[in-house]
Amino acid sequence: MWPTLVANKILKKRLGSSNFIADYPTYEEPLLGTIDIDQSSKTILHVQKNTQKYKVFVSTWNVGGIAPDEDLNIEDLLETCNNSCDIYVLGFQEIVPLKASNVLGSENNEISTKWNSIIRDSLNKRTSLQFDDNKHELKNISPNYDKIESPDEQYSKVSQHFECIISKQMVGIFISVWTRSDLRPFIQHPSVSCVGCGIMGCLGNKGSVSVRFLLHETSFCFVCSHLASGGREGDQKNRNSNVAEIFSRTSFPRGPLFDLPRKILDHDHVILLGDLNYRISLPEETIRLLVENGDWDSLFENDQMNLYVKNN
């Protein structure tokens, strides 16, 4: 019993309460301002709700404990040559080697800081280059435009940059969320929740780091996970147990003013990403033959994650 208690204390000390890293302070106050209670009793407020579409980029990468080079370029990964997405969510596993000193020792944020620097450079390099390419063309007017934008409006779009709204590391698991600067004021209540499922069932070499935030009135939850590995008998059961623990133990604060979603499935949109380690429950020879024949349905029917979702 005492090793588990010690492990829980280590994990609690390392994770902190709900600490995370971001570029700027969070927006917690309602954007509409304070409503006068006396006046509101005499006035009916009609709120018109509009639906807005945003593009969200999500990726996951197990880097195998290898630190990134200073000149690493991930623009191809982020597809920055195309039109940028509005929000980028990048999940990593094993950003540090999973040795005892990293699992049991104090958290070292040097590598996660380096990754954030690389992400920042890759995202904002595109916007700065786009501005350089277009700054001499801001006064061009096309007769096909239904609405002619002023140079200031065009400059505002071109000069948009990306900011980190939340990033969090637990041992080797790391998640970093970035958004366009003009969306930043509309993102509220960012929070994190970490669940360790590794050594002794609680240390952070396996588990999840989940982030929650609201964009306008819509809640998002991204769960970056690293589940138990192995293809032996019982390993699939360990992975399923990890998933159950993550969904059971992940919990976010309610918030100072609103009854915010606390559990993963309480959110409007939930994205699970990471190195889930699920296999296909067939002999290797059979799998290779099915791949050669393009029998994807049979492969999917025997996918361990698909089977878990079906039965739960």
N, C-alpha and C positions, 0 to 999 in steps of 0.2 A: 504493500500500500504506500509506504513512504516514498519509493522512487517516483510514483505517479504524482504525489503531492509536490515533490521537488520540481518535477517537470512542468507542472501547471504553474508554479510560481515563476519559473524561468520564462515560460511563454508569456505570462501576464506582464512581467517586467519589460520584456522586449517589445511587446506590441503597444504598450501604453493603453490609454483609454480609447480615444478615437482620433489620435494625432495623424496628420497627413501633411504632405508638402503641396503647396500651390503657389502660383505667381503672385496673387493678390488676395487680400482678405475676402471672405465669403460674403455674399449678399443674403442676409437673413430677414431683413425687413420687407414687408409687402411693398410692391412697386407702386400700388395705387395710393399710397399715403394713408394717413390716419383718418378714419371716418368719425365725424361728430355723432355721438350716440343720440343726443337730443334731436339733432337735425334729421338723422336717419329714420327716426320714428315717424317723421312727417313726410318723408320723401321716399318714393319707391325708385330704386336704382335699376335701370334696365341695362344689363351687360350683354353686349353682342359678342358672341364667340366666333372666331374665325379659325379655320383649319389651315395650318401651314405645313409644308413639306420640307424635310431636311434630310440630307444624305449623311449617313453614319458609316465610317470605315472601322472595321474590327479585325484585328489580326492577333495571332499567337505564335510564339517562337520559343522553343527550348534550345537555349544556346550552349548547353552542355558544360557550364562552368567556365567558359572562355570569356575573358574580358574583351570588350570591343576595342578595336584600334581607334586611335584619335581621328584618323581620316576616313573612318567608315562612312560610306554613303548608302543611305536606305531610301533614296528617292524613288527607285524602281519599286521597292516594297510598298511604299505609300502611294504609288501611282501619281506623283505630283505633276507629271507632264500633262495629265488630263485635268479637267476642271476639278478643283479641290472639293473634298467633302466638307461638310459643316462641322462635324465632330469626328475626332480620331480617338479610338480606344486601342491601346497596344498592351498586350499581355505577354509576359516573359516567364520562363521557368529556368531554374538553375543558373541565375545570373552570377551566382558564386558557387564554387564546388561544395557539394553536400558532405563535407567532412565535419568531424565532431566540433572543432573550434568555431566553425560558422554556425552550426546548429545550436550549440550550447553557449557560445560566447556572446558578447555584446554586439548589437547590430552595427554593421559597417555600411554606411550609405554612399561610399565612394563610387562603387560601380553603378548604382542606380542613378546617382547624380550625373555620371558620364553618359548613361543612356539618355537621360532627359536632355542633355546638351546636344547629343546627336539628333534626337527627334526635333528639337527646336530649330537647329540649323537646317535640317532637311525640309521642314514645313515652311519656314520663313524665307528660305533661299528662293523658293519658287515664287513667292509673292513679290520679293524685291526684284527678281529678274523680270517678272511680268511688268512691273512698273517701269523698269529701265527700257523695256522694249516698246512701251506704249506711251511714255510721257510726252513724246513729241506729236502724238496723234490725238490728244485729248480734245482738240478743237475741231477735228473732222466731223462733219455732219452728213449723215446719209439721208437721202430723201425718202427711204423706205421706212424710217423710224416712225412709229405711231407717236412716240413720246421722245422728244429730244432731250437728252440729259446734259446738264451743264457740266463744264470742266470739273467743278468741285465735286459733283455727284460721281463722275467717272473716276476721279482721283480717289474718292472714298472707297469705291469698290476695289480698285486695283491695289491700294495700299493696305488692305486688310492683312492683319497678321494673326498668328495663332498663339494662344496662351494656355499654359497648363492650369487646369482648374482643380486637379486632384491627382496625386500619385502616392503610392504606398508600397512598401517592401516588407515581406515576411520571409526571412532567410533567403531562399532563392527565388521565391515567387514575387513578381513585381508587376504592377499595373499602372499605366499612366494615361490620363485622359486630357485631351486638348480640344479647344474650341476656337472658332473665329472670334476675334475681339469684339465685334459688334453684337454677338450673342451673349457675351459674358454677363451683362446686367440682368439677363432673363434666366440665368441659371442660379437656382437657390438650393439651400439645404444640402450641400455636398457632405457626404459622410462615408466612413469606411467600417468594415467589420471583418475581422480575421478569424479563421478557424484552423487550428493545427490538428492534423490527423496522422502525424508521422510516428516517430519513436514513442513507445508507450501510449500510443493513441492520442497524443496531444501536442507533440512538438511540431515545429513549423517546416520540417523538411518535406512534408506533404500536407496538403490541405487547400485552403482557398483564401484569397483576398478579394472581397466584394466591395464595390463602390455604388453609392446611390446619389442621385441628384434629381431635381425637378427642372425641366425646361418649360417655361411658361407654367401650365397647369398639368403637365404630363410627367409622370415619374418613370425613371429609368433605373435598372439595376444590372450591372455587369459583374459576373462572377468568374474571376480568373483562378483556375484550379490546376493542381498537379496531384493526380491520384496515384494510388499504389501501383507499382509496376509488376511485371512478371507474367509468364504464360503457363505456370504450373497450376496444378489442382489447388483450389482455394484462393488463388490470386484474384480471380474475377469477383469472388465474394468479398474480398477486401476492398476492391474498387467500389462495389455497390454500397458497402458499409461507409466508405468515405463520403459518397454522395449523400447518403441519408444523414450523416453527421453534419455535413455542410448546410443542408437545407434546414435541419433542426436547430443548429446552434447559431447560424448567422442571424444577427439582430441589429437593427439600426435605432438610433434615438428617435423619439416621437417628434421632437422639434419644440421650440419655445412658444409658437403661436398656433400651430396646426397639428392635427392628428395625422402625422405623416405615416406612410407605410413602413412597417418594421421588418417583416419577414420577406424573403426573396419573392415569393409568389404573390405578395400583396401589391406589387408594382404593376404599372400599365404595360411596360415592356421589359422583358428579362432576356439577357443574352448570356449563355454559358460558353466560356472559351477556355482553352488551356491544353495541357498535355494530359488527356484523359486516360491514356494507356489501354483503352479497350481494344481487344483483338477480334478476329473472326474465328469462331469455334469450329474449325475444320482442320484436318491434316494439311500440312504445307503443300503436298503434292496435289491434293484436291483443289486447294485455293489457286495454285498456278494454272491448273487446267481450266478452271472456271474463268479466270482472267483471260486466258488465251481464246476462249470461246465467247468472251464478252457476256457471260451470264451474270450480269450485275444483280439481278433479282435474287438469285440463290445466295450470292455473297451478302447482300443486305439482310436476307432472312436469318443469316447466321451471325450477323454482327452483334457483339455482346452488348453494346450500348442500345441498339435497337430492341434487343430482347428485354433489357432492363426497363426501358421506357414502356414497352408493351405490357409488362407485368406489374407496373407500379402506377 
